[in-house]
Amino acid sequence: MLTRKDWTRSSGSPPEIKGLVWYTDGSKMKEGIEAGVYGQSVKRRLSFSLRRYTTVFQAEIYAIFACVHEIQFQNRPEKYVSICSVRRH
């Protein structure tokens, strides 16, 4: 697992990532709060509309949990999996 120190120590480009790469996002949209998951290597997209009073932070956490669940459900033999999540201010 890469730490914040590993990411910031590099020369501006992220370190080499091995295995499956997944992205997560929680966002406030015009229609409400949504969480999303994208598996780059397996071309899998998931989207969830969440309840009205959900915060963006809660949507981010939900997306990470949904991503982990999907990775387990995929039951793939890869040794390495990277989950990339961006927290916007």
N, CA, C and O atoms as a MOPAC input file, in Angstrom:
PM7 MOZYME 1SCF
protein

 N      0.84300 1    -1.16900 1     0.00000 1
 C      0.00000 1     0.00000 1     0.00000 1
 C      0.89300 1     1.23700 1     0.00000 1
 O      1.86900 1     1.31300 1     0.74700 1
 N      0.54900 1     2.19900 1    -0.84100 1
 C      1.30900 1     3.43600 1    -0.90400 1
 C      0.81100 1     4.40600 1     0.14900 1
 O     -0.39200 1     4.54900 1     0.36500 1
 N      1.74100 1     5.06200 1     0.79300 1
 C      1.38800 1     6.05800 1     1.79500 1
 C      1.44200 1     7.44600 1     1.17300 1
 O      1.91500 1     7.62000 1     0.04900 1
 N      0.95300 1     8.42800 1     1.91600 1
 C      1.03400 1     9.81400 1     1.44500 1
 C      2.49400 1    10.19400 1     1.19100 1
 O      2.79300 1    10.91100 1     0.23600 1
 N      3.39000 1     9.71900 1     2.03300 1
 C      4.81400 1    10.01200 1     1.88200 1
 C      5.36300 1     9.44500 1     0.55800 1
 O      6.16000 1    10.09700 1    -0.11700 1
 N      4.92900 1     8.23000 1     0.19700 1
 C      5.35100 1     7.63200 1    -1.07100 1
 C      4.91200 1     8.49000 1    -2.25500 1
 O      5.67000 1     8.67500 1    -3.20700 1
 N      3.68400 1     9.01400 1    -2.19500 1
 C      3.15500 1     9.82500 1    -3.29800 1
 C      3.87600 1    11.16100 1    -3.38600 1
 O      4.19700 1    11.61200 1    -4.48500 1
 N      4.13900 1    11.80300 1    -2.25000 1
 C      4.72400 1    13.14100 1    -2.27000 1
 C      6.23300 1    13.12400 1    -2.46500 1
 O      6.80900 1    14.13600 1    -2.86100 1
 N      6.87100 1    12.02300 1    -2.20200 1
 C      8.31400 1    11.90900 1    -2.34500 1
 C      8.73100 1    11.86100 1    -3.82000 1
 O      9.86800 1    12.19900 1    -4.14800 1
 N      7.84400 1    11.45500 1    -4.69100 1
 C      8.18000 1    11.29800 1    -6.10600 1
 C      8.35900 1    12.65500 1    -6.78200 1
 O      8.09900 1    13.69800 1    -6.18100 1
 N      8.80400 1    12.63000 1    -8.02800 1
 C      9.11400 1    13.85200 1    -8.77500 1
 C      7.88100 1    14.45000 1    -9.46600 1
 O      8.01600 1    15.06400 1   -10.52400 1
 N      6.72600 1    14.29000 1    -8.90900 1
 C      5.52900 1    14.85700 1    -9.51000 1
 C      4.63800 1    13.82800 1   -10.17300 1
 O      3.43100 1    14.04300 1   -10.28700 1
 N      5.19900 1    12.72500 1   -10.60900 1
 C      4.36900 1    11.68000 1   -11.21100 1
 C      4.13000 1    10.59900 1   -10.16500 1
 O      4.99600 1    10.34200 1    -9.32900 1
 N      2.96000 1     9.96600 1   -10.20700 1
 C      2.67700 1     8.92900 1    -9.21000 1
 C      3.59000 1     7.72300 1    -9.39400 1
 O      4.04400 1     7.45400 1   -10.50600 1
 N      3.86100 1     7.00200 1    -8.32500 1
 C      4.68100 1     5.79500 1    -8.44200 1
 C      3.97700 1     4.73600 1    -9.28500 1
 O      2.77300 1     4.82000 1    -9.52500 1
 N      4.72500 1     3.75900 1    -9.72200 1
 C      4.15100 1     2.68100 1   -10.53100 1
 C      3.06400 1     1.95300 1    -9.74800 1
 O      3.24700 1     1.61000 1    -8.58000 1
 N      1.95200 1     1.72700 1   -10.39600 1
 C      0.83200 1     1.02900 1    -9.76900 1
 C      0.70200 1    -0.32800 1   -10.42300 1
 O      0.63800 1    -0.43400 1   -11.64700 1
 N      0.66300 1    -1.37100 1    -9.60300 1
 C      0.55400 1    -2.73700 1   -10.10100 1
 C     -0.88300 1    -3.23000 1    -9.97500 1
 O     -1.64700 1    -2.74300 1    -9.14300 1
 N     -1.23800 1    -4.19500 1   -10.80600 1
 C     -2.51700 1    -4.88300 1   -10.66400 1
 C     -3.70900 1    -4.08100 1   -11.14100 1
 O     -3.59000 1    -3.18900 1   -11.98100 1
 N     -4.86500 1    -4.42100 1   -10.58400 1
 C     -6.11500 1    -3.76400 1   -10.95600 1
 C     -6.16400 1    -2.34200 1   -10.40400 1
 O     -5.68400 1    -2.07700 1    -9.30200 1
 N     -6.75000 1    -1.43000 1   -11.18300 1
 C     -6.89100 1    -0.04100 1   -10.75200 1
 C     -8.37400 1     0.31200 1   -10.74400 1
 O     -9.07400 1     0.13900 1   -11.74200 1
 N     -8.83800 1     0.80800 1    -9.60200 1
 C    -10.22900 1     1.21400 1    -9.42200 1
 C    -10.26600 1     2.66900 1    -8.96500 1
 O     -9.37800 1     3.12600 1    -8.24500 1
 N    -11.30100 1     3.39300 1    -9.39000 1
 C    -11.48500 1     4.78200 1    -8.99200 1
 C    -12.83500 1     4.92000 1    -8.29800 1
 O    -13.80900 1     4.27200 1    -8.68100 1
 N    -12.88500 1     5.77200 1    -7.27200 1
 C    -14.14200 1     6.01800 1    -6.56700 1
 C    -14.39900 1     7.51800 1    -6.49700 1
 O    -13.47000 1     8.32400 1    -6.54500 1
 N    -15.68900 1     7.88100 1    -6.38200 1
 C    -16.03900 1     9.29000 1    -6.29900 1
 C    -17.38500 1     9.44900 1    -5.60900 1
 O    -18.31000 1     8.67000 1    -5.83400 1
 N    -17.47800 1    10.44900 1    -4.78400 1
 C    -18.74300 1    10.85200 1    -4.19300 1
 C    -18.97000 1    12.30000 1    -4.58100 1
 O    -18.07600 1    13.12800 1    -4.40400 1
 N    -20.14100 1    12.62800 1    -5.10300 1
 C    -20.36200 1    13.96900 1    -5.63300 1
 C    -21.76400 1    14.47300 1    -5.33800 1
 O    -22.71200 1    13.70300 1    -5.18600 1
 N    -21.85800 1    15.79400 1    -5.26200 1
 C    -23.15700 1    16.43900 1    -5.16700 1
 C    -23.53200 1    16.87300 1    -6.58300 1
 O    -22.83700 1    17.67300 1    -7.20900 1
 N    -24.63400 1    16.33300 1    -7.06700 1
 C    -25.10100 1    16.63500 1    -8.41200 1
 C    -26.39800 1    17.42800 1    -8.30700 1
 O    -26.95900 1    17.57900 1    -7.22200 1
 N    -26.86200 1    17.92700 1    -9.42900 1
 C    -28.13200 1    18.65200 1    -9.44900 1
 C    -29.26600 1    17.77200 1    -8.93100 1
 O    -30.18100 1    18.24900 1    -8.26000 1
 N    -29.19000 1    16.47800 1    -9.25500 1
 C    -30.23500 1    15.53100 1    -8.87000 1
 C    -30.09200 1    15.04300 1    -7.42800 1
 O    -31.02400 1    14.43300 1    -6.90400 1
 N    -28.96400 1    15.28800 1    -6.77400 1
 C    -28.73800 1    14.82200 1    -5.40800 1
 C    -27.31200 1    14.33900 1    -5.22700 1
 O    -26.42400 1    14.69400 1    -6.00200 1
 N    -27.09900 1    13.53800 1    -4.21400 1
 C    -25.77500 1    13.00900 1    -3.89700 1
 C    -25.60300 1    11.65800 1    -4.57800 1
 O    -26.49700 1    10.81200 1    -4.53200 1
 N    -24.44700 1    11.46000 1    -5.21100 1
 C    -24.18400 1    10.20700 1    -5.90100 1
 C    -22.80400 1     9.67600 1    -5.54900 1
 O    -21.89100 1    10.43200 1    -5.21500 1
 N    -22.67600 1     8.36000 1    -5.63400 1
 C    -21.39400 1     7.68000 1    -5.44100 1
 C    -21.11700 1     6.88000 1    -6.70600 1
 O    -22.02900 1     6.30800 1    -7.30400 1
 N    -19.85700 1     6.84400 1    -7.10500 1
 C    -19.51100 1     6.11500 1    -8.31200 1
 C    -18.24500 1     5.30500 1    -8.14300 1
 O    -17.36800 1     5.64600 1    -7.34900 1
 N    -18.16600 1     4.22100 1    -8.90500 1
 C    -17.01300 1     3.32400 1    -8.88800 1
 C    -16.68500 1     2.97800 1   -10.33800 1
 O    -17.58400 1     2.70500 1   -11.13200 1
 N    -15.40300 1     2.99100 1   -10.68000 1
 C    -14.98300 1     2.61200 1   -12.02500 1
 C    -13.76800 1     1.70000 1   -11.93700 1
 O    -12.74500 1     2.07200 1   -11.36200 1
 N    -13.88200 1     0.50700 1   -12.50700 1
 C    -12.76500 1    -0.43400 1   -12.58100 1
 C    -12.10800 1    -0.30600 1   -13.94100 1
 O    -12.62000 1    -0.82500 1   -14.93300 1
 N    -10.98300 1     0.38000 1   -13.99200 1
 C    -10.30800 1     0.65600 1   -15.25600 1
 C     -9.90600 1    -0.62500 1   -15.97300 1
 O    -10.14200 1    -0.76900 1   -17.17200 1
 N     -9.31000 1    -1.54100 1   -15.25300 1
 C     -8.79700 1    -2.77500 1   -15.86400 1
 C     -9.90900 1    -3.69900 1   -16.34700 1
 O     -9.74900 1    -4.40100 1   -17.34600 1
 N    -11.02800 1    -3.70000 1   -15.64300 1
 C    -12.12300 1    -4.62300 1   -15.97400 1
 C    -13.28400 1    -3.92000 1   -16.66900 1
 O    -14.29900 1    -4.55100 1   -16.96600 1
 N    -13.14600 1    -2.61600 1   -16.93200 1
 C    -14.17500 1    -1.82400 1   -17.62400 1
 C    -15.54700 1    -1.95800 1   -16.95100 1
 O    -16.55300 1    -2.22600 1   -17.60700 1
 N    -15.56100 1    -1.76800 1   -15.64200 1
 C    -16.80200 1    -1.90500 1   -14.86100 1
 C    -17.14800 1    -0.57100 1   -14.22800 1
 O    -16.30800 1     0.03000 1   -13.55900 1
 N    -18.37600 1    -0.09600 1   -14.42900 1
 C    -18.85600 1     1.16200 1   -13.84900 1
 C    -20.07300 1     0.89100 1   -12.97600 1
 O    -20.96600 1     0.12900 1   -13.34600 1
 N    -20.09000 1     1.53100 1   -11.80700 1
 C    -21.22500 1     1.44100 1   -10.90000 1
 C    -21.59200 1     2.85600 1   -10.46900 1
 O    -20.71100 1     3.69100 1   -10.26200 1
 N    -22.87400 1     3.12400 1   -10.33500 1
 C    -23.33400 1     4.42800 1    -9.90100 1
 C    -24.48500 1     4.23800 1    -8.91400 1
 O    -25.35600 1     3.39100 1    -9.11400 1
 N    -24.47600 1     5.03800 1    -7.84700 1
 C    -25.48500 1     4.91800 1    -6.80300 1
 C    -26.04500 1     6.28900 1    -6.46200 1
 O    -25.28500 1     7.21800 1    -6.18900 1
 N    -27.35100 1     6.42300 1    -6.47400 1
 C    -28.00300 1     7.63700 1    -5.97600 1
 C    -28.25400 1     7.42100 1    -4.49200 1
 O    -28.82200 1     6.40500 1    -4.09100 1
 N    -27.83200 1     8.37500 1    -3.68600 1
 C    -27.95100 1     8.23000 1    -2.23700 1
 C    -29.03400 1     9.14900 1    -1.69100 1
 O    -29.54900 1    10.01400 1    -2.39900 1
 N    -29.36600 1     8.95100 1    -0.43600 1
 C    -30.45800 1     9.70200 1     0.19300 1
 C    -30.17500 1    11.19900 1     0.24500 1
 O    -29.03500 1    11.65300 1     0.14300 1
 N    -31.22800 1    11.91800 1     0.40400 1
 C    -31.21600 1    13.37700 1     0.34500 1
 C    -30.24000 1    14.03400 1     1.32400 1
 O    -29.57700 1    15.00600 1     0.96400 1
 N    -30.14200 1    13.53100 1     2.53400 1
 C    -29.31800 1    14.17900 1     3.55600 1
 C    -27.92300 1    13.57400 1     3.68400 1
 O    -27.22400 1    13.82700 1     4.66500 1
 N    -27.52300 1    12.78700 1     2.71300 1
 C    -26.17100 1    12.22100 1     2.69500 1
 C    -25.18000 1    13.33100 1     2.37800 1
 O    -25.43900 1    14.16900 1     1.51400 1
 N    -24.04300 1    13.34100 1     3.07400 1
 C    -23.00300 1    14.32100 1     2.76900 1
 C    -22.10000 1    13.78000 1     1.66300 1
 O    -22.11800 1    12.58500 1     1.36900 1
 N    -21.31200 1    14.66100 1     1.05500 1
 C    -20.37000 1    14.23000 1     0.01900 1
 C    -19.33100 1    13.29400 1     0.63400 1
 O    -18.92800 1    12.31600 1     0.00500 1
 N    -18.89700 1    13.58900 1     1.85900 1
 C    -17.93700 1    12.70200 1     2.53200 1
 C    -18.51300 1    11.30000 1     2.69700 1
 O    -17.82300 1    10.31300 1     2.44000 1
 N    -19.77500 1    11.20400 1     3.12400 1
 C    -20.41600 1     9.89700 1     3.26700 1
 C    -20.51200 1     9.18700 1     1.91800 1
 O    -20.35700 1     7.96800 1     1.84700 1
 N    -20.76500 1     9.93500 1     0.86200 1
 C    -20.82400 1     9.34700 1    -0.47900 1
 C    -19.45600 1     8.81600 1    -0.89400 1
 O    -19.36400 1     7.76800 1    -1.53100 1
 N    -18.39000 1     9.53800 1    -0.53400 1
 C    -17.02800 1     9.07300 1    -0.83100 1
 C    -16.75500 1     7.73600 1    -0.12100 1
 O    -16.23200 1     6.80100 1    -0.72800 1
 N    -17.10800 1     7.65800 1     1.14500 1
 C    -16.89100 1     6.43300 1     1.92100 1
 C    -17.74600 1     5.30000 1     1.35400 1
 O    -17.28000 1     4.16600 1     1.24100 1
 N    -18.99000 1     5.60400 1     0.99900 1
 C    -19.87100 1     4.59500 1     0.40600 1
 C    -19.25300 1     4.04700 1    -0.87800 1
 O    -19.27700 1     2.83900 1    -1.11400 1
 N    -18.70200 1     4.93000 1    -1.70600 1
 C    -18.08400 1     4.50100 1    -2.96600 1
 C    -16.90000 1     3.57300 1    -2.70700 1
 O    -16.71300 1     2.59300 1    -3.42800 1
 N    -16.10600 1     3.87200 1    -1.69400 1
 C    -14.96000 1     3.00700 1    -1.36800 1
 C    -15.45000 1     1.63300 1    -0.91300 1
 O    -14.92000 1     0.61300 1    -1.35300 1
 N    -16.45700 1     1.59500 1    -0.03600 1
 C    -17.00900 1     0.30800 1     0.40700 1
 C    -17.61500 1    -0.47000 1    -0.76300 1
 O    -17.42800 1    -1.68200 1    -0.87400 1
 N    -18.33700 1     0.23100 1    -1.62800 1
 C    -18.92900 1    -0.43200 1    -2.80400 1
 C    -17.83700 1    -0.98400 1    -3.71200 1
 O    -17.99100 1    -2.05700 1    -4.29500 1
 N    -16.74500 1    -0.25600 1    -3.82700 1
 C    -15.61300 1    -0.71000 1    -4.63800 1
 C    -15.01000 1    -1.99000 1    -4.06300 1
 O    -14.75400 1    -2.94400 1    -4.79900 1
 N    -14.78800 1    -2.01000 1    -2.77200 1
 C    -14.23600 1    -3.20400 1    -2.12100 1
 C    -15.18000 1    -4.39100 1    -2.30400 1
 O    -14.73300 1    -5.50400 1    -2.58100 1
 N    -16.46500 1    -4.15900 1    -2.15200 1
 C    -17.44800 1    -5.22200 1    -2.34600 1
 C    -17.37900 1    -5.75400 1    -3.77700 1
 O    -17.39700 1    -6.96600 1    -3.99000 1
 N    -17.30000 1    -4.86100 1    -4.75000 1
 C    -17.23600 1    -5.27100 1    -6.15800 1
 C    -15.95200 1    -6.05300 1    -6.45700 1
 O    -15.97500 1    -7.02700 1    -7.21000 1
 N    -14.85100 1    -5.62900 1    -5.87200 1
 C    -13.57700 1    -6.34100 1    -6.06600 1
 C    -13.70800 1    -7.76700 1    -5.52600 1
 O    -13.27500 1    -8.71700 1    -6.17800 1
 N    -14.29600 1    -7.91700 1    -4.35300 1
 C    -14.49700 1    -9.25100 1    -3.79100 1
 C    -15.44700 1   -10.07000 1    -4.64900 1
 O    -15.23000 1   -11.26600 1    -4.84100 1
 N    -16.49900 1    -9.44100 1    -5.16700 1
 C    -17.47800 1   -10.12200 1    -6.00100 1
 C    -16.85800 1   -10.59500 1    -7.31100 1
 O    -17.22100 1   -11.65500 1    -7.82200 1
 N    -15.93100 1    -9.82000 1    -7.85400 1
 C    -15.26300 1   -10.17600 1    -9.11600 1
 C    -14.45400 1   -11.46700 1    -8.97900 1
 O    -14.30100 1   -12.21500 1    -9.94500 1
 N    -13.93900 1   -11.72300 1    -7.77500 1
 C    -13.18600 1   -12.95400 1    -7.49000 1
 C    -12.07300 1   -13.19800 1    -8.51000 1
 O    -11.93700 1   -14.29500 1    -9.05200 1
 N    -11.28100 1   -12.15300 1    -8.75900 1
 C    -10.17100 1   -12.25000 1    -9.71200 1
 C     -8.89400 1   -12.62400 1    -8.97000 1
 O     -8.75600 1   -12.32500 1    -7.78400 1
 N     -7.96200 1   -13.27300 1    -9.65600 1
 C     -6.75800 1   -13.77200 1    -8.98800 1
 C     -5.64100 1   -12.74700 1    -8.80100 1
 O     -4.57900 1   -13.11400 1    -8.29700 1
 N     -5.82500 1   -11.47000 1    -9.18300 1
 C     -4.74800 1   -10.48600 1    -9.07800 1
 C     -4.27200 1   -10.33100 1    -7.64000 1
 O     -5.06200 1   -10.34900 1    -6.69600 1
 N     -2.97400 1   -10.17900 1    -7.50100 1
 C     -2.37700 1   -10.02500 1    -6.18300 1
 C     -2.48500 1    -8.57700 1    -5.68900 1
 O     -2.61300 1    -8.33200 1    -4.49000 1
 N     -2.43100 1    -7.63000 1    -6.61900 1
 C     -2.44800 1    -6.21100 1    -6.25500 1
 C     -3.70800 1    -5.52900 1    -6.78100 1
 O     -4.14700 1    -5.77700 1    -7.90400 1
 N     -4.28000 1    -4.66300 1    -5.94100 1
 C     -5.43100 1    -3.86000 1    -6.32300 1
 C     -5.19900 1    -2.45700 1    -5.77600 1
 O     -4.83800 1    -2.29800 1    -4.61000 1
 N     -5.40400 1    -1.44000 1    -6.60900 1
 C     -5.27300 1    -0.05000 1    -6.17400 1
 C     -6.63700 1     0.62200 1    -6.27200 1
 O     -7.31100 1     0.53800 1    -7.29800 1
 N     -7.03500 1     1.29000 1    -5.18800 1
 C     -8.26400 1     2.07100 1    -5.16700 1
 C     -7.86400 1     3.52600 1    -5.06400 1
 O     -7.24900 1     3.93700 1    -4.08100 1
 N     -8.20700 1     4.30300 1    -6.06800 1
 C     -7.85200 1     5.71900 1    -6.12000 1
 C     -9.08500 1     6.54800 1    -5.81500 1
 O    -10.10200 1     6.44900 1    -6.50200 1
 N     -8.98300 1     7.36100 1    -4.78400 1
 C    -10.09800 1     8.21700 1    -4.38400 1
 C     -9.58300 1     9.61700 1    -4.16100 1
 O     -8.57500 1     9.80700 1    -3.48000 1
 N    -10.25800 1    10.60200 1    -4.72400 1
 C     -9.84900 1    11.98900 1    -4.58500 1
 C    -10.82000 1    12.70200 1    -3.67500 1
 O    -12.03500 1    12.62600 1    -3.86100 1
 N    -10.29200 1    13.38200 1    -2.71100 1
 C    -11.13400 1    14.17300 1    -1.79900 1
 C    -11.00900 1    15.63800 1    -2.19700 1
 O     -9.93800 1    16.23400 1    -2.08200 1
 N    -12.11100 1    16.21100 1    -2.66500 1
 C    -12.10600 1    17.61700 1    -3.06400 1
 C    -12.49100 1    18.47100 1    -1.87100 1
 O    -13.22800 1    18.03200 1    -0.98900 1
 N    -11.99700 1    19.66300 1    -1.85400 1
 C    -12.32000 1    20.60500 1    -0.75700 1
 C    -13.45500 1    21.49800 1    -1.13700 1
 O    -13.86300 1    22.34800 1    -0.34600 1

